[in-house]
Amino acid sequence: MDLFSSSWSALRTAVAELSDEDFARPSGCTGWLVRDLVCHLVIDAQDVLITLATPSEAEPTRNAVTYWRVVETPTGDDPLDALIVRLAAAYEEPWLLRFHLDDVGSAAGRAAELADPAGRVGTQEQVLTVADYLCAYVLEWTLHHLDLIAHLPEAAAPPAAGLAFSRELLEGVAGMTFPVSFTDRDALLVGTGRRAPTGAEKAALGEWAARLPFPVG
């Protein structure tokens, strides 16, 4: 629960500190500018609110690891991705996106803090405990924080604890363990295909190098 709050708070702070010019820069998400990514975060926050307001009495069918699936490498051509781009453009001014994310994002953060960790919620026709659902979202926040600052070298990185937890979660999803020579950040970037591994990283990965990447969705 604390990791969800700290990771989400850090990501929202990073968005709040962007200059207007930064919104027009590319992000780490294929085909998306920073403004498109921020628009996606607004929708993510809405999803958190919806899910936390969708209690279930059924037995959990997923946990923080099995919530995620390895999917095809994003190309930026998905219809939903294209919708995000159009929606982001409709905001016209960066301050509108900042305001909307702060408004909905703050509400999502408060809802998470007030939720019963042992409670159960339904999302995407699956049931998770609140604790597992929020833990799963630490990976979402951390990866998108890395996407946000991909071309902003002076911007603050995600919290170290969130990076470490997200690495463990990704390893659980992929069914492998990254070499200790990989930093948590590099494991996430290389593991999800956000950057190609170096020659040394390929050597350290061994046979796993041929199985990369493991984009999650």
Helices and strands as residue ranges (DSSP letters): H 2-16, G 21-24, H 34-52, H 79-90, H 94-114, E 120-123, E 126-129, H 130-148, H 160-174, H 184-191, H 199-205, G 206-211
